[in-house]
Each structure stands twice: as structure tokens, then as C-alpha cells.
Amino acid sequence: MSISFSLSTQNGRATYRLLMLVGLACAGCGVSNSFDDKLASESQGMHPLNPCLLRPSVYQGNVNIVGEAQAAAFACISEVNGDVTVQGDRVPASGALPAFVAGLTLSMPNLRRVTGNLTINADHASSIAFDSLAEVGGKFSLSITRFWGVSYPGGGAPVVATVVTNLSAPALTSVGGDVELHAQCDLGVGGSSATFDFGLDALTTVGGSVLVDQPFIPGEPRGLRNLVTVLGNVVIDQPSQDFSDNNLLTNLDSIGGDLEVTTNPNFRYLLPALTAVGGTVTLTTVSGTIDGGVLPLLRTVGRDVALSNYGVGTPYVCTVLGSLSYVGGTFRISGGRINGYYGIASGPNFGGIDVGDANGSLIPFSAATTIHGFFPGVRFHDNAELCPCQVDRFTAALGLSRWLLFGAVVNTGNGASVACPGTCPQPTCP
């Protein structure tokens, strides 16, 4: 069992001829493990144009890689029939700061397909490269890090700068399972305009859900700019200042499941192309303002819309979710301020309405709103600045022609902090 080549030249061209090849395999490939050392020694230097020509390209089983040195051992692998777990390097830099050496990389240049899950934790690597990867059959999970990086330009004095891991996966178009994107940040590492760019702009198909987790201030997640449809849920957790995600999922048109977003406090842009959500839309903050750039084209929601602790009307615009025309379930508002309108001006169609514990003196829906549900009906409760007569007038108008299955009306605990006059007030949006 051996490998040998003959080399001849003709018309100035070199020709390699394979004379004998028996038992090609590698350790851990799941085919055979008796030939790896011989293959490595005999093939070295025998084909200078393509060092991977005689190396096995398919790996059977799971792969666990820590650092560039281990990744280099799999440089010739193009397909893994199993799961792949990758962790970047970390090399602490000397000095007063909790810093790490910048410029560390991890690359798997020939990997094109992973049949199982792919989990990448960049740790303190500056870049992760999967330049040939086109398909992940299972879940794709990526964690990138913002840290103090130290470089030594020209071999001189150290230079300290903020580094955020860069992922290069320009060919990845399909993920069969979920996509999970996590931002990590070392303690005390800031920056006035720090971004976490996850890339993945070639990705067009996701079989599961999408999770984006970026809990640090400051920070803006970016990526997935060409993903059009998500069959599962989309969850975005960014409880940071000035939520302005106009570089995240910018072409997403539809979500089959739920949309769940957590922000704090100023909510200005989100999913500018989204038109339909099959499940529930949940938007949550501790205290903040929602602006007209949030879901500006959203037209239909299959189940509920639930907003918690958002203000609308001041200081930005009077209309939010201005394209929303249909909600299959209940439009719920809990807390926040309601001096503004939700839905299209010509009147959205809701399964029901539930507004409670909110400040503001304006019914937050068009007078042309229609209701198609019976239960839980229309509920306005414990809104301290909203007069009961305003609720009565709104629900009475619904009962005349715009509530197809006239159901229960709840009007309780409203107007506790205002003196409601004999003539019902008709406030306008500031």
C-alpha cells in the first residue's frame, strides 16, 4: 500500500501521473484510520499546486476545534457529516488593560457543507473565516466578541483599540434549523458607535427561527440583510439605548411564527420591509418611545399584537405601525403612553382590544377601527388619564356598524387622575 507519482515534461508542461493509490483514509474520518500518517508523509511536497488533492474531503462524525492550529488539521475537509463546534483563540496581552492580542484568525477554507449543527464561539479571535461554506443542515450558532485588542505595528510600541470579531461566510445561503447570533462584550469595553456585524448577507433560507441577542450599551447588531422569509420565530433582544436596527434583517418580508422584540428606551427602526407575521407580535421595553420607523410596512398579524411600556406621540410621530390593517387576535397595550394612533388611518380590523395601565388622554386607534372577534371583546381599564366617556363613545361607534360579533365591553378604573368634564374631551395627538 503506497502512493507514488511519476513526473514528466512535454511541451514545457509538467505532468503528474498517479501510479498507485490504495486505502486512502484519515484518522477519525470514519472510513479507515490506518493510512493517515503515511498519507501525510508521502503526499507532502508531491503536489505543490494542490496540497489537498490526496487528502480525504469528507469527515464522518462530530468535530470539535479550539484555535487555528486545530482548524489547520481540517483545512482540506469540505464536508462534515455531523456537528462542528469551533472556538477561537485568546492570547492575553501584557499591560494594565484586560486586553488580548489582536489579529488572531481561525479559518476552514474548504468546508462547504455541515450536515448537523455548526456552533462558533469566536472568543477573542479577530476574524473567523468559512469562505466556502454554503450549507448547514442543522442549527447555526455564532457568538462574536468586542474586546480590547493590542497590536504592534512595525514591531513597535503597542496600540490598543476596540476589536469586534469579523465573520466571513460569503457563500452561506441555507441553514436548515435555527440561526442564533450572540454578541459578547468584555467588561468596560465601550465605544461611541460600536457595532456587532454578524454578516451572513448571502443567507436566503432559514428552516427554523432567528435569534439576535445584543444586550450591551452601546451596540447595534447588523447582518442577515438578504434574508426574505423565516418559517419560525424571530426574537431580537437588544435592551440598549436608541434601538435603531436599520442594518438588521432589512429585506425580511414575512415571519411564519412569532416576532418578539425587547428594547430600551428609544425604539426608532425595525424590519423596514416586513409585511406579515403569522403568529404574535410582542414588543417590550422598561420605558421608552416607539417611532414610525418601527415595522412601517407591517400589514397583517395572524394572532395578537402586544406592546408593553411604550409611549407614542411625543416627541416623534402620532402614528405608529401605520400600515397595519389586520390583527387576527387582540391588540394589547400595557403601560406606556397612548397619545397617538396605531394602525392605518382608514381603520384597522382587530379581533379585540385591550388597553390597560397606560397614561395619555387619547384612544390610540382610529375612529374607523372594526372588530371581528367576540371574546375578549374591547377592554379599557385602569388608564388614569383616559375619561370613561371617551371609551363609551368609541365602543358605541363600534357597536353601530363596525363590530360584527358584538361582544363584551369593559370600561373600568379609567380617568382616576383627571377631572372629566360634562362634555367629553376630544384631544388630538401633539
N, C-alpha and C positions, 0 to 999 in steps of 0.2 A: 504494500500500500504506500504509494508515493506520488508526488507531483513533480513533473519536470516540464521544461519548455525548451524548444529549440528556437534560436534567433537567426533569421536570415535577412538579407537585404536584396531588394530588387528595385531597379529604377529609383534608387535613392530613398526607398521607404523601408522601414523596419517592420518585420512581420513576426509575431509571436505565435507559436504553434503548441497547443496543448497536447502532450503525448499520452499522459495517463492521469486519471483522477478517480480515486476510489474512496468511499466513506466520508464524504465531505460533511462535517458537522462541527459543533462547538459546544463547549461546556455550558450546560443549563438551557440549551436550545430545545430540549425535549425530543430531539431526534436521535442523537448519539452524543457521547461526551468523550470519546476515546481519541479524537483526532485534533482537538483544538490546539494543543501545544505544537504538534507537528505542523499544522496548517499555519500557525502564526510564524514559526521559524522558517519554514520552507518558502512561504509566499513573500516574506519580507524582501523588498528590493527587486522582486522578479517582474513586477508590472508597475513601473514608475508612473504610468499615466492614470491608473485607477487602482489604488490600494485596496478597494473594497471588492474587486472583481471576483476573488476566490473566497470571500468571506460569506457566511450564511446571512441571509437577509430577513428571515422570519424567526421570531423568538416565541416559543411556546411557554406560557406561564406568566407569573407576575414579575414585575421589575421594580426594584427599589434602588434609587440613585441618590447619593449625597455628594454634591460637589462636582466640579468639572472633571476631576481625574476619573471618577467612576463613570461619568457620562461619556468620556472618550472611549471607554471599553465597548460602548454600544453604538459607536459612531456609524457603523456600517449597517445597522439594523433599520429596515424600512417598515416592518410590521411587527406588532406585539399582539399575540392572541392571549390577552389577559389584561390586568390592570397595570398602570405605570404610576409610580409615586416619585416625585422629584423634589429635592431640596437644595437650594443654592448654598454657596459658601458664605462664611463670615470670618473675616480676619480683623481682629481689633487693632486699631492704630494707637500708637503711644501719644500721650498728651493729656491735657486737662479735660477735654470733652469726652463723653462716651461715644467716640467716633469709630468708624470702620474704614478699612482700605477701600477706596473707590475703584471702579473699573473691573471688578470681578465679573466673569461671564460664565454661563452654562449653556452648552449647545448640543442638540441632537440633530445634525443637519440633514440626515437621510430618512428620518422617521416620517412615514406618510400616513400610517393608519394604526389606531389603537382600538381593539375590539371592545375592551372594557372601559373602566374609568381612567381618567387622567387627572392627577392631583399635583399641582405645582405650588410649592411654597418657596418664594424667592429668597427668603431670609434676608441677607444683606448683599446679595448679588446685584450689580448694577444693570445687568441685562440677561434675559433668558431668551434663547432663540430656538424655535421649532420651525425653521423656514420652509420645510417641505410638507409639514403636517396638513392633511386635507380632511381627515375624518376621525371623530371619536365616537365610538358606538354607545358608550355609557355616559356617565356624568363628567363634566369638565369643571374643575375647581381650581381657581387661581387666587393666590394671595401675594400682593406686592407691597413693598415697604418704603416708607420715607425715613431717611436716616441722615446723620452727619457723615459725609464721605470725605476722606483725606486722599489727596493726590500729591504727587511730587513732580511737577512739570520740569523737564530737563534735568531731573535728578537733584533739583534744588530744594528750597525751603518748602515745607508742607503748605498746601492750600486746602482750607476747609470750606465745603459748600454743601447745600442740601441736595440729596440724591433721591430720586424716586425710581424704583425698578422699572425698566422698559421691557415689555414683552413683544417679541417679533414672531407672529404666526400669520403671515400674509396669505397663506393658501388654505387656511381652515375655513371650510364652508358649511360643515354639517356636524352637529352634536346630537346624538340620539336621545340623551337624557337631559338632566338639568344643567344649567350654567350657573355657577356660583362665583361671584367676584368679591373679594375681600380686600379692603385697604388696611394696612398696618402702619403704625407710626411710633417711632421711638420717643420716649419721654422728653419733652422740651424742644422737639424739633418742629419749628413753625415755618414761616414764610408767608408774605403778604398775599400771594396769589398761587399757592400750591395747588397742583392738580394731580389726580391719580388717573392716568390714561391707561386703561386696560387694553386698548387696541381692539382686536377681533373684528375689524371692519369688513372682512370678507365673509363673515358668518351670515348666512341667509336662512338656515333651517335649524330650529331647536325643537326636539321632540318632547321636552318636559317643560320645566319652569325656569325663570330667570330671577336670581337674587343678586342685588348690588348692595353691599354693606360698606358704608364710609362714615364712621361716627366721629371723625376728627375735625377740629377747627384750627386753621382754615383748611379747606379742601373741596375740590369739585371733581366728581367722578366723570370720566369720559369713556366712550367706546361703543361698540355694537351699533355703529352708525348706519349700517345697511340691513339690519335685521328687520323684516317686514311683519312676520307673524310669529306669535308664541302660542302654542297649543295649551300650555298650562297656565300657571300664575306668574305675575311679575311683582316682586317685592323689592322696594327701594327704601333702605334705612339710612337716612342722612340727617340726623338731628343736629345740624350745624348752622352757622349763620348764613343768611341770604342764599336760600336754596335756588340756584339758577342753573339747572341742568339742561342747558341748551346745546350740549355736545354729547348727550347720552341718549341712545335709542331714538335718534332723531327721525328715522323713517319708519318706526313701528306703527303699523296700521291697525292691527287687531290683536286682542288677547282673548284666548278661549276660556280661561278661568277668571281668577280674581286679580285686581290691582290693589296693592297695599303700599302706601307711602307714609313714611314718618319724617317730619321736618321740624325746623325751629330756627328763627321765628318768621322770616320773610320769605314767602313762597311765590316765586316770580315766574319761573318757566318749568314746564314739564311736558314731555312727549308731544311735540308740536304737530305730529301727523296722525296721532291715534284717533280713530273714528268709532271703534266698537269694543266693548268689554262684555264677554258672555256671562260673567259672574257678578261679584260685588266690587264696588269701588270704595275703598276706605282711605281717607286722608286724615292724618292725626298730627297734632302739634301740642306742645305745652301751652304756648301762647304765641300767636303770630297773625300775619296778614296774608291773605291769598289774593293773587293778582290775575288779571285777564290772560296772561301768558301760560297759565296752567290748563292743560288739556283743552286748548282753544277750538279743536275740531271734533271733540268727542260728541257723538250724536246719540248713540244707543247704549244702554246698560241693561243686561238681562235680569239682574236681581236688584240689590239695594245700592244706594249711594249713602255713605256715612261720613260726615265731616265733624271733627272734634276740635273745638277751641280756636277756630279761625275767625278773623274779622274780615269783613268785606265792605267796601265803600270808601274808606279813608285809610291811607292817603292816596290810593291808586285809582281804581275804576269802580263804577257802580254795578257792572255786570260781570259775572264770573261763570265759567262753563257756558259761554254764550251760544254754543251750537247744540247744546243738549236738548233733545226733543222727546226722548222716551226713556223711562226707567220702569222696568218690569215690576220691581218691588217698591219699597218705601224710600223716599228721600228723607234722610235723618240729619238733623243739625243738633249738636250737643255743645253748649258753651259758646264762647266767642262772641262776635258782634254781627248783627244782621242788618245793618244799614246798607243794603244793596240787594241785587237780584241774582238768582241762579236760574239758568236755562234760557231758551230762546225767547225773544220778546213777544212773539206771536202766541206763546203759551205752550209749555211742555206738557207731556202726558205722563203722569206718575201713577204707580199702583197705590200709593198712600203718602202721607206727610206726617212727620214727627219732629217738632221743634221744641227744645226744652233747655232751660237753664242758660239762656242766651241774653245778652244785652243788646240794646238797639230798639228803635221805635218804628220799624218798618217790616211789614210782611214781606219776607225775602223771595217772593215769587210773583210772576206776572198775574194780573187780574184775569188773564185769559187761560190760566192753567186748567187742565182737565184731570180728573181722577178716574181710573178704571178699576180700582180694587175696592173690596168691601171691608176687609179686616187687615191691618188695624185701623183703617179709616184715616181721619185727619185729627191730629193731636197737637195742640199748642199748650204748653204747661210750664209754669214757673219761669216765665220770661218777665223780668222785673220792670222793664221799660215799655212793654207792649200792652196797650189797653185792651181789655176784653171786648170792647165794641168793635175794634179792628178785626179781631178773629171772627166775631159774629158776622160782620159784613162780608168778609172773604168767604166763609163757609156757606153763607146764604146764597151768594152768587154761584157757588159750585152746585148747589142743590137745584137751581133753576134749570140748568141745561148742560152742565159740564161734569156731572158725577153720574156715570152710567149705572152704577150699582150703589145707590146712596146708602151709606153706612153710618157708623158711629162718629160723632164729633166730640172731642174732649177740649174744653176751654176752662182751665183751672190754674189758679196761682199766678195769673198774669197781672201786670200793672201794679205790683206791690210797692214800687219806689217812685211812681209818678201819680200826679193828680189828673185823672182822666176827666175832661170836660163833658158837658152835656152833648155838645156836637163832636162827633168822633173825629179825631185828628187825621189828616191825610199828609203825613210827612213825605218828603222827597229825598232821594239819595243826595248827599252832599256833593 
